[in-house]
Amino acid sequence: MRLLESGHECLPWDRLPSLSDATSWERAMRVMSSELDDRLITSSLPTDAQLRVIFAVVALLVVALVVTAPYAHQATDGTEIFVPAYAAAIFVIEVTTAAILLATFRVRGSVQLFVLALGYLLSGFLSVPWALTFPGVFEIAWFDQNLQSTAWIAAIRRIGFASALVGYAVIGPGLTVRTPERWILSGIGALAVVLTTLVTFIMGNVDFLPHFMTDARTTTTAWRYIPMLALFLYMVAFMALVARIRSTLDIWMCVVVFSLCVEILLISYLGGATRLSVGWWSGRFFGLMAAGTILLVLLAETTENYMRLARAAANERRTRFNRLAAMEALSASIAHEINQPLSSMVTDANAGQRWLSRDEPEIEHARNALKRIADEGYRADKIVAGIRQMFQTGAQDREFVDLKCVIEDAVARSLQDRSAARIEVEKLYRDEPKMVIGNAGQLLQVVANLLDNAVDAMKDSGIRSRKISIGIAHGDGDEVEVSISDTGPGVRPEILDRVFLPFVSTKPEGMGMGLMFCRSVVEAHGGRIWTTENKPAGAVFRFTLPTDTLSSDRGL
């Protein structure tokens, strides 16, 4: 194989100095780095958009407090009927929030999430007996309508949830357990037993407990210690959260604590600790917002995680499909490219057998046939090596290659087929080296494929003037443009824009891999390839390659 001209002789390309170490080619696609952490709000800091939402919620709470405060003492009549609706909303929101937190705890095993989830379960479960025992709402025989029952259940609910907030804020996020499933079952079971025992004890012994209510709406002086203790616990939780904020959930829990503090101020202080007043209902609204805030945030995060998981699954399926398509293309490329030297080897082997089977064996002809078989075998080996290298992820070997010698070698190899089809070759370039940096074997296959396609297009047609024109010219910038035109029937318009795609062929028996291989090689060399019509008939295939602008620096 003759590729680089030195004086008047083309040297074999495998003897040329390699530039793979000096001109290593960058990978077209790099593997993206893995994400640092999962994007759960329990382990990641908030984005700017999330911070803006948090500040907006806090501002809305402050504005609502300022607007409501002047009317906090005003009583409302006939609003008891809304208590069950409020209790049902609280139950659904807080139990759902607890379920999501427990699901997250099952994944991460963080004890602080477990404590917070139990706090939401406690508050949600106790909202049911609180509403059932509320004076003037239900008349149920097995629920005592004693004024103190509702107040005691409300006190346990308030202090219990505040204690859970303190536990969440104090416990470090690094404290985890190995068997979260057992903790979930044990925690829910223990909480159910404790709450059932407490509610049963309150309902049966409420007369012996301190009284928190003087009538259906007014509290006693003993009640004042409940909101004071709750506020103290809220402040402890708030300061602990602010001191150690490490995630978006910590910031949202600060907003929740702030909302609960506003609730206490409206119900127990600005509203005069009077049930069903404007302050009392406003405080309940703030409590509902505090409960719903975390639920909305967790639901938004869960939805985003499911969307991310769905996209990852879709990308995985697409990647797997692309791998299969690439393997099919690689197999078809090998079969397509190796078929030509194998066919030549079979033809030369049959010819050699005929020369040797004569009465007077033609040893010289048989020797030439064997030499051609060896050359074709060497060529097949280089084709396989070139295809393997093209599909490897590492850098490919590049050398100084005389593109003119590559074209002349490909033209010489197609001599037999062109002579049989009476096809003339016209060379439209000067007899001087055209240097590029590339893989000689792959570039030879590109030119050979384009020549073979031109020969196949014209040999079975009824066209009398059969000619292939090959040109080499300067392209845009530091590029060399090669054009190979024929006078055949041309490319059908319906596949003109898809002719370089795999499995698209202009020949009935074609595999549709030759032009795909050409495009892959040319683009891997930093060039481009396209086709146009050849007036008045035929097709023109053109491709460009970067020229050697570093030869003076390399001393060549």
N, C-alpha and C positions, 0 to 999 in steps of 0.2 A: 504494500500500500504506500503510495507516494503522496506526501502532503505538504512538506515545506521545501521550498526551492532554495538551494545553496549553490550559487553560480548557475550551472545549467542542469543540476541534478536535484530531484526531490528526495529528501531523506525520509525513511520510515518514521511514522508519527510516534511509535513507541520508543524511539531513540532521542526524542526532543527533550530539552530541559523542562521539568515540571515546575509550575508556578503555584501549586496548590497550597504551599506553606506561606507564600508571600501574598497571595490574592485569594484568601479564603472567603467564600461567599456566605453572606448572612442568611439565616433561615427566614423564609417568607412569613411563617407564622410561629410565634413562640408560645410555649405553654404558659397560660396565665397563672399567676401566683395564687395560691389558695387563700381564701378569706381568713383574716386574723381570728375572728371569733364568730360564733353564731350571732344572729341579729335579734335575739330575744331581748325584750325590754328589761329583763332581769339581769342582763349581763352587758348591755351596751349603753353608751351615753346617748342623750337625745340629739337629734339633728336640729338645725336652725328652725325648720318648719315646726317641729314638735315644741321647741321652746316658745315660739310665737303663739301656738295654741295654748300652752300652759299659762303664759302671761295674760292672754285674752280671757281665759276662764277665771283667773284670780281677779282681774279687773271687773269682770261681770259680777262676781260675788260681792266685791266691795260696793259696787254701784247698787246692787239689790239690797244690801244691808243699809246703806244710807237712805234709800227710798222707803224702806219698810220701817225703820226705827221709829219715826214719829207716830205711827199708827199701831205700834206693837201692843199697847194696852187695850185696844178696842176689841170688844167681845163680838163673837159671831154666833148667831142662833141657828139651830137646825142643821149644823154641819157634821153631826155625828155619823150621818149616812156615808160620808166620804172616808171614814176610818177604815172599813174593810178594804176599799179600793187601794188606799195607801199601804195597808199591811200586805195585801196581795202583791203589789208592785215591789215592795221591799223584799218580800220572800223570794220572788222569782229572780230579782236582780242579784241578791246576795248569795243565794244558793248557786246560781249560774256562775257567779264570780268565783265562788269557792271551788266549783267543779273544774274550772279552767286552771286555777292555781294548783289544785291537786294534780291535774294532768301535767302541768309544768314541773311540779315537784317530783313526779314519777320519772320524768326524763332527767332532771338535774340532781335530784336528791338533796336539795338545799333545805335545811331545817327551818330557816326563817320563812320560806314560802309555806311550809307545812303549818307553822304557827299562825300565819296570816290567814290561811285557808280555814283553819278551825275557828278563828275569830269571826269570819264571815258566815260560817255555818251556824255558829252560836247565835249571832244576831238574826239571821234569817229564820231559824227554827223558833226562836222566842217571839218573833213577830206574830206567829199564829195564836198562841195563848194570850198574848197581849191584846189582840183585837177581839178575841172571843170573850174576854173578861171585861172589856171596856164598858163602862156604865151607859145604859140606854141604847146599846147597839144590838146585842143578841139577848134573847131570853131562852137560855138552854138549861135544862134541869141539872145536868151534871157539871155545869160550870157555875161556881158561886159568883154572884154579881157584887161581892163585897168591894167597897171602894179601894181597899188596900191591896187587893190581889194584882190589879193592873199596875199600880205604882211599884210594887216589889219586883214584878217581872220586868218592868221598864228599867229599874235600877240595876238588876243583874245583867240585863242586855247591855246597858250603857257601860258599866264598869268592866264587864267581860270583854267587850270589843276593844275598849281602851287599853286593857291589859295585853290583848293580842297585838295591838299596834306597838306597844312598848317592847314586847318580845321580838317582833319583827325588826324593830330599829336597833335593839341591843345585840341580838345574835348576829355574828359575823357571817357574810355570805360564803366563807370558806368551810363552814361546818356542814358536812354532808353525811348521808347515811348510805349504806350499801343495799339495803332491802326496803326501798320506799313503798312497795306494795303492802308489806306487812305493817308499816307505820300508818298507811292510809286506813287499812281495815281496823287496826287497833284504835287509832285516833277517833274515827267516826263512831265506832262502838262505844268507846269510853265516854265520848261527848254525849251520845244519846242517853246513856245510863245516867250520867250526872244531871243533864237537863230534866229528864223525866223525874228523877228523885227530887230535884229542887222545886219543880212546878207542883208536884204532888204534895210536898211538905208545905209549901206556901198556901195551897188551896185548903189544906186541912188544919193549919195552925196559924192562919193569918191573924186571928184575934189575939194571939200571944206575942206577936211581933210588933215592933214600934210602928206607929201609924204615920203615914206620909200624906194622907189626904184628910181635910176637914169636911169637905163635901165633894160633889162630883167634879168641881172645877178648881177648887182652891187647895193648895198644899199647906202642910204644917211646917213649923220651923225645923223639924228633923230632916225634911227633904233637902234643905239647903246644902247639906254635907255631900249629897250625891253629885250635883253638878260641880261643886268645888273639887271633889276627888277626881271626877272625870276630866275637868280642865287641867288639873295637875298632871294626870297621866298623859293627856294630849301634849302638854308642853314638854314633858320628858321625851316623848316619842319624837316630837318635832325637832328638839335640839339634837337628839341622837342621830336623826336622819340628816340634818344639815351638816353635822360634824363629819359624816362619813359617806356622803352622796357618791355612789359608784355606778349607778345605772339610771335609766329612764324611769323605772318603776319607783325608785327612791324619791325622785322629784314629784311624781304623781301622787305618791303617798303623802308628801308634804302638803300638796293641794287638798287632799282628802282630810288631813288633820286640820287644816285651816278652815275647811267647810264645816267640820264638826264643832270647832270652837265657835264659829258664827252661829251654828244651831243652838249651842248651849246659851250663848249670850241672848239670842232672841227669845228662847223658851223660858229660861229661868231668871233672866235679869231684866232685859228690856220689856219682855212681855209679862213681868210680874209673876212668873210661875203659875199662870192661870191657863187651864186647859181651854182649847177651842177658841183662843183669842187670835188676833191677826199675827202676833208674834209667835204664838205656838204653831200655827199653820205654816208661817214663813220658815220657822226653824225646821219643821218636818220637810218642807220643800228643799232646804239646804241639805238635810240629811239624805234625801232621795237623790239629789245631785251628786253628793259625795259617793253614794253607793253606785250610781250609774256611771260616774266618771271612769272608775277603774274597769268596770265591765266593758264600756265602749273601747277603752284603750286595749284591753286584752283581746276583745273580738276583732279589732282592727289588726292587731298583730297576728292573731291566728289566721285571719283571712289572707294577710300578706304572706305568711309562711306557707299556706296551702298553695297560693299562686306561685310562689317561688319553687315549691316542690313540683307543681305541675309543669312549670317551665323547664326545670331540671330533667324531669322525666321525658318531656318532649325533645329536649336537646340530646338526651342519651339515646332515644330511639333514632333521632336523625343522624347522630354520630355513628350508631351501629349500622344504619342503612348506608351511610357514606362509606364506611369501611368495607361493607359487602360489595358495594358498587366499585370501589377502588380495587378490590381483589379480583372482581370479574374483569375490570378493565386491564389490570396487570396481566392476568392469564391470557386474555384475548390479544394483548399487545405482544406478549412473548410468542404466542402461536402465529400471529400475523407476521412478525419480523423474522422469525426463525424459519418460516415456510420457504422463503426464497433460497437461502443457501442450501437447505435440505433438498429442495427440488433440483438445484444445480448439481449437488453431490450424486443424487440418483441418476441424473442424465449422464454425468461423466463416468459413473461406475458402469452403466450399461454400455457406453461407448468403449470403455476400456476392455470390457468383456468381449465385445465384438472384434476389437483389434487383436486380442490374444487368441480368439477362437478361429482365426483364419488359418488356411493351410500353411502360409508363411506369416507367422505372427509379426505384427508391426510393433516392435518393442518401443521405439521412440514415441509413437502416438500413445501407446498405453502408458508410458512414463509421464507424458504430458497430462493425460487424463488423471493419473494418480496425483500429480502435483496440483491440478485444479481442485481435486477433492480435498487435499490437505489445506489449500488456501480457503476453500469454502468452510471447512471445519473451523479454521482459525477465525474466519469472519463470524460464524455463528457464535463462537465463544465470546467474541467482543460485543456482539449484539446483546447477549444475555447479560454480560457484565455492565453494559451501558444502561440497559433497562433497570437492572437492580440498583445501580447508582442513582438513577433518576428518581426512584421511589424511596431512597434512603432519606432519613431526616438530617443527616450530617452534611457537612460541606462537600461539594463535588470537586474532583480534580480538574484543573484547567491548565491548558498549555497554549503556547503560541502555535497557531494553525494557519496555514495558507489556504484561504477559502477557494482560490483558483484550483489548487491541487485537489481539494476535496471534490469539486465539481467535475474535474477531468477524470478522476478515479471513478466516480459514479457513472459518468458517460461511457467510460470504457467497459464497465461491468454490464451495461445495458446493450452493448453492441449486438449480441446475438439476437435478442428479441427485436431490436429495431431493424436489423437487417431482414429478418423474416417478415416483418410488417412493412418494409420499404418506407421507413420513416427517416427523414433527414434531420440532422441537428445543426443549428446555426448558433455560433458563439458570438455574442455581442459584447465582448470585453477585451481589453488589451492583455497582451502577454506579459504581465507583471504581477508580482505577489500582491495579494490582498489579505493583510494580516488581521486576524481576530484572536481573541483569547477564548478558548472553549474546549469542549470534549470532542476530539476528532472523530471517534467512532459514532457518537450520536449525531453529529452534523452530517456525516456521510450517509447515515440512514435517512435523515430528513431529505437530502437531495435525491437519494435513490428512490424513496417513496414517491416524491413528486414526479420524477421521471417515469417510474413504472405506471403511475396513474395516467400520465399523458399518453404513454404507449398503449395502455389498455383501452383508453377512450377512443383512439384512432384506428387500432388494428382491425376492429370488427365493424367499422363504419364504412360506408360507401364513398367516403371522401377521397378524391384523387390526390389532391395536394396535402401531403402529410408532412408536417414540419414542426419541430420543437425548437423554440428560440430561447436561449439562455443569456441573461444579461447580468452584469455586475456594475453597480453605479454607487455614487456617494448619496447617502440618504440625508435626513435632517440631522444637523449637528455632527457628532462623531459616530456616525453609523454607516454601515455598508448595506446596500439593498440588493437582494438577489431576486430576479424575476425569471420564472419558467412558464412559457406560454406554449399553447398547442393550437392546432386548427381542427380540433375535434368538435363534438356536438355541444360542449360546454356543460356547465352545471345547471340543473333544473332550478328555476326561480323559487319554487316552493321550499327548497332545502338550502338555498344560498346562504341564509343567516344561521343555519344549523350544521353546516358541512364539517365543522371542526369538533362537533360533539361526538362522544362515543356511540358506536352502533348506528351511526348515520352514514350510509354509503350511496355512491352514485352508480355502483355496479350491482347487478342482480345477485351475484355470488359473493359480493364483498362482505367483510366482517364489520366495516365501519370503524376500524381502529387505526389505520395508517395516518390519516390526517390529525386525529386526536393525539397520536404519538408525536407528530411533527409540531403541533402547537405546544405540547408539554415541553419538548426539548428547546424550542426557540424561546419560549417565555422563561424557562429556567436559565437560559443564557442572557437574559435581560433584553430580548428583542420582542418582536411582534410579527404575526403572520396573518395574511388576509387574501381574499380572492376577488377578482373582478372579471367582467366579460372581456373577451378578446375580439375586437371588431376586425373583420365581419363575422368570424365564427371562432368558437373555441373558448378557452378559459385561460386566465393568467393568475398564477399563484406567486405571491411576493412575500418575502420575509426579510427582516432587518436584524443585524447583529452589531453590537458595539465594536468599534474599531480599536486597535491597540494604540493608545496614547502614551504608553509608558515604556516603549521599546528603548528609547534613548536612556532612560533611567536604569533599565535592566542590563544595559550593555550588550544588547542583542541587535 
